[in-house]
């Protein structure tokens, strides 16, 4: 892949499907097959539908049947990865399954409505939205992830009248693109403060598995100043509050926001990222509605003994949090 530097500073950027010669765009990406992805300057609201296309009753919060609803009432969820999922940490260090994003989307929106992922990464939320017949917009500051998400979306051949748009811009600028009360559901997994910005020691791995391809690697997304993954926990909490404060007017009243985060260990202390996220969003007007545990025991393997016999520590790789907030009606 060849990445050309921007010709000039642009206020906002988005990705298109144009091909051929350079048209004066800010950034041009070329994939291995020669396809060009062009990022162009744009400074106007997106033309994307946010109205439901189903025939559900006005009081329904989703299109689920009673049987489907019951399955979602359990407070512990398990998912399996499928072939389309990204598990290669060289492509992205922290991904969740398409099935996880789809369950959240189907639980908290209707067909045809708008879903947003402020930290899009590899584009999993956008794929899930397409599967669920929802419109979606994803934002990311890493150009490689824009290309990755666009490539994944281009591989889908199903006919759909919905749009899924990856946008190369900071989550702090989302209000430049979307109208107030246009978002029905936010589904995202933000960076984990600066806790990936260190050499990975794989202490939870067993035997030869410890020195695998991730050993001693720094899996941080980037060292860019605006990257939340470079911030200490206090600065991270403030940045999350600022970003989600700007998102709140864009979210419909009683619209849900689901944030996937783990806790992590640092120098024998539990860093409660999920608590910091809860406090940050509450401070700017969100209400925490549900805490769901993503049980990952079915997808992890090769776990070694950790802390025995003197220091009991639960394995962070075996579970993560799905924090479900909403925008209060008043």
C-alpha positions in Angstrom: 0.0 0.0 0.0 1.3 3.5 -0.9 0.3 6.4 1.2 0.8 10.0 0.0 1.0 12.8 2.5 -1.9 15.4 2.4 -1.3 18.2 -0.1 -2.6 20.7 2.4 -4.3 20.9 5.8 -8.0 20.0 5.5 -10.7 20.6 8.1 -12.6 17.4 7.5 -11.9 14.3 5.4 -14.0 11.5 4.1 -13.4 8.4 1.9 -14.9 7.9 -1.6 -14.8 5.2 -4.2 -13.2 7.2 -7.0 -10.7 5.6 -9.3 -8.1 6.8 -11.8 -5.8 9.7 -11.7 -5.3 12.0 -8.8 -8.1 14.6 -8.6 -6.5 17.0 -6.2 -7.6 15.0 -3.2 -5.9 15.4 0.1 -4.7 11.7 0.5 -4.6 8.9 -2.1 -4.3 5.3 -1.0 -3.4 2.5 -3.5 -4.3 -1.0 -2.6 -2.4 -4.1 -3.8 -4.7 -4.6 -6.7 -4.1 -1.0 -7.9 -7.4 0.3 -6.7 -7.2 3.9 -5.5 -9.1 5.1 -2.5 -9.2 8.9 -2.4 -9.8 11.0 0.7 -11.2 14.4 -0.2 -11.9 17.6 1.7 -15.5 18.1 2.7 -17.2 20.5 5.0 -20.9 19.7 5.0 -23.4 17.4 6.7 -23.6 13.8 5.3 -26.6 12.9 3.2 -27.5 9.7 5.0 -30.9 8.3 6.1 -31.6 8.0 9.8 -35.3 7.1 9.7 -36.7 3.6 10.3 -37.7 1.6 7.3 -39.6 -1.1 9.3 -43.2 -1.3 10.3 -42.7 -1.7 14.1 -45.0 -0.1 16.6 -44.1 3.4 17.7 -43.3 2.2 21.2 -40.9 -0.5 20.1 -37.2 0.2 20.7 -36.2 -2.4 18.1 -37.4 -5.0 15.6 -36.8 -8.1 17.7 -39.4 -10.7 18.4 -40.2 -11.7 21.9 -38.1 -14.9 21.5 -35.1 -12.9 20.3 -35.6 -10.3 23.1 -35.4 -13.0 25.8 -32.0 -14.1 24.6 -30.7 -10.6 25.0 -31.9 -10.3 28.6 -29.1 -12.4 30.0 -26.4 -10.3 31.6 -23.6 -12.5 30.3 -23.1 -12.8 26.5 -20.9 -15.1 24.5 -19.9 -14.8 20.8 -18.0 -16.7 18.2 -15.8 -15.3 15.5 -16.7 -16.0 11.9 -14.6 -16.1 8.8 -15.2 -12.4 8.0 -13.9 -11.3 11.4 -10.4 -9.9 11.8 -8.2 -11.8 14.3 -4.8 -10.8 12.9 -3.3 -8.4 15.4 -0.9 -7.1 12.7 -4.0 -5.7 11.1 -5.7 -4.4 14.3 -4.6 -5.2 17.9 -8.1 -5.2 19.5 -11.2 -6.3 17.6 -14.7 -7.6 18.6 -16.8 -10.1 16.7 -19.3 -8.9 14.0 -21.9 -10.9 16.0 -21.3 -8.7 19.1 -21.8 -5.5 17.2 -24.9 -6.9 15.4 -26.6 -7.9 18.7 -26.1 -4.4 20.1 -27.3 -2.8 16.9 -30.4 -5.0 16.6 -31.2 -4.5 20.3 -31.1 -0.7 20.2 -32.2 0.4 16.8 -34.7 -0.2 14.0 -34.0 -1.2 10.4 -33.0 1.9 8.3 -31.9 3.9 11.3 -28.4 5.4 11.8 -25.6 3.7 13.8 -22.3 5.4 14.6 -18.9 4.1 15.7 -16.6 7.0 16.9 -13.6 4.7 17.0 -14.2 2.6 14.0 -11.0 0.6 13.7 -11.3 -2.3 11.3 -14.9 -1.4 10.5 -16.7 -4.3 12.3 -19.6 -2.1 13.4 -20.2 -1.0 9.8 -20.3 -4.6 8.6 -22.7 -5.5 11.4 -24.9 -2.5 10.5 -25.0 -3.6 6.8 -26.0 -7.2 7.9 -28.7 -5.7 10.1 -30.0 -3.3 7.4 -29.0 -0.2 9.2 -27.2 2.9 8.0 -23.8 3.5 9.6 -20.9 5.9 9.8 -17.6 5.2 11.4 -14.7 7.6 12.2 -11.0 6.9 12.7 -7.8 8.9 12.6 -5.7 6.0 11.2 -5.7 5.9 7.4 -4.7 2.2 7.3 -8.0 1.4 9.2 -10.0 3.5 6.7 -8.6 1.4 3.9 -9.1 -1.8 5.8 -12.8 -1.0 6.6 -13.5 0.1 3.0 -11.9 -3.1 1.7 -14.1 -5.2 4.0 -17.2 -3.4 3.0 -16.3 -3.8 -0.7 -16.1 -7.6 -0.3 -19.7 -7.7 0.7 -21.9 -8.5 -2.3 -25.4 -8.4 -0.7 -27.7 -5.8 -2.2 -28.7 -3.2 0.4 -30.4 0.2 0.3 -28.5 1.3 3.4 -25.2 3.1 3.5 -22.1 2.4 5.5 -19.5 5.2 5.4 -15.9 5.1 6.9 -14.7 8.6 7.6 -11.1 9.7 8.1 -11.4 12.2 10.9 -11.2 12.6 14.7 -14.2 11.6 16.8 -14.0 15.1 18.2 -15.3 16.4 14.9 -18.4 14.2 14.4 -20.8 17.1 14.9 -19.5 18.5 11.6 -21.1 15.6 9.7 -24.4 14.6 11.4 -27.5 16.4 12.5 -28.9 16.6 16.0 -30.9 13.7 17.2 -30.1 11.7 14.0 -28.2 8.8 15.7 -30.3 5.9 17.1 -27.4 3.8 18.4 -23.7 4.2 19.1 -21.6 1.0 19.2 -17.8 1.3 19.8 -14.7 0.1 21.5 -12.4 3.0 22.2 -8.7 2.9 22.9 -7.7 1.7 26.4 -5.9 4.9 27.5 -2.1 4.3 27.3 -2.3 0.7 28.5 -1.4 -0.8 25.2 1.5 1.6 24.8 4.1 -0.7 26.3 5.9 -3.9 25.5 3.6 -6.9 25.8 5.0 -9.6 28.1 2.3 -12.2 27.8 2.4 -13.2 31.4 -1.0 -14.9 31.1 0.3 -17.2 28.4 1.5 -20.8 29.1 4.9 -22.3 28.2 6.1 -21.6 24.6 2.9 -19.6 23.9 4.4 -16.8 26.0 7.0 -15.8 23.4 4.6 -15.7 20.5 4.5 -13.1 17.7 3.1 -10.5 20.2 5.8 -10.9 22.8 7.7 -7.7 23.5 5.7 -5.8 20.9 4.0 -2.5 21.5 0.5 -2.8 20.1 -0.5 0.8 20.5 -2.4 2.2 17.4 -0.2 5.2 16.9 1.8 7.9 18.7 -0.3 10.8 17.3 -1.1 13.4 19.9 -4.9 13.1 19.3 -4.8 9.3 19.8 -6.6 8.5 23.1 -4.2 5.5 23.3 -1.3 7.8 24.2 -3.1 9.4 27.2 -2.8 8.6 30.9 -6.0 7.6 32.6 -7.0 11.0 33.8 -6.4 12.7 30.5 -8.2 9.8 28.8 -11.2 10.2 31.0 -11.4 13.9 30.2 -11.0 13.3 26.4 -13.8 10.6 26.6 -16.1 13.1 28.4 -15.4 15.8 25.8 -16.0 13.5 22.8 -19.2 12.0 24.2 -20.5 15.4 25.3 -20.3 16.5 21.7 -22.1 13.3 20.6 -25.0 13.6 23.1 -27.0 16.2 21.1 -26.6 14.0 18.0 -28.1 11.0 19.8 -31.9 10.6 19.8 -33.6 10.9 23.2 -33.5 7.5 24.8 -31.0 6.4 22.1 -28.4 3.9 23.4 -24.6 4.0 23.4 -22.8 0.8 24.0 -19.1 0.9 24.8 -16.9 -2.2 24.9 -13.9 -1.9 27.3 -11.8 -4.2 29.5 -10.0 -3.5 32.7 -6.2 -4.1 32.7 -3.3 -4.7 35.1 -0.4 -2.3 35.4 2.4 -3.0 37.9 0.2 -5.3 40.0 -2.7 -2.9 40.1 -6.1 -3.2 38.4 -6.7 -0.2 36.2 -10.5 0.1 36.1 -11.0 1.6 32.7 -14.7 0.7 32.8 -15.2 2.8 35.9 -13.4 5.8 34.3 -15.7 5.5 31.2 -18.8 5.3 33.4 -17.8 8.4 35.4 -16.8 10.3 32.2 -20.1 9.7 30.4 -22.2 10.3 33.5 -20.5 13.7 34.0 -21.7 14.9 30.6 -25.3 13.7 30.8 -25.5 10.0 29.9 -27.3 7.5 32.1 -25.9 4.0 32.6 -28.7 1.6 31.9 -27.0 -1.9 31.9 -23.7 -3.5 32.5 -23.2 -6.7 30.3 -20.3 -9.1 30.6 -18.8 -10.3 27.4 -17.7 -13.8 28.4 -14.7 -14.6 26.2 -13.8 -18.0 27.8 -15.0 -19.8 24.6 -12.5 -17.9 22.4 -9.3 -17.8 24.5 -6.9 -20.7 24.9 -3.4 -21.4 26.2 -3.9 -19.5 29.5 -1.2 -20.1 32.1 -1.3 -20.0 35.8 -1.2 -16.3 36.9 -0.4 -15.1 40.4 -0.4 -18.6 42.1 0.1 -19.2 45.0 0.3 -15.7 46.6 -1.7 -13.2 44.4 -5.2 -14.0 43.1 -5.9 -12.1 39.9 -8.8 -12.7 37.5 -7.8 -13.1 33.9 -8.7 -10.0 31.9 -8.5 -11.9 28.7 -11.5 -14.0 29.7 -14.1 -11.2 30.0 -14.8 -7.6 29.0 -17.5 -5.0 29.7 -20.3 -3.8 27.5 -21.5 -0.6 29.1 -24.9 0.4 27.9 -25.8 4.1 28.3 -28.6 6.1 27.0 -29.5 9.8 26.5 -32.2 10.6 29.1 -35.5 11.9 27.7 -35.3 15.0 29.8 
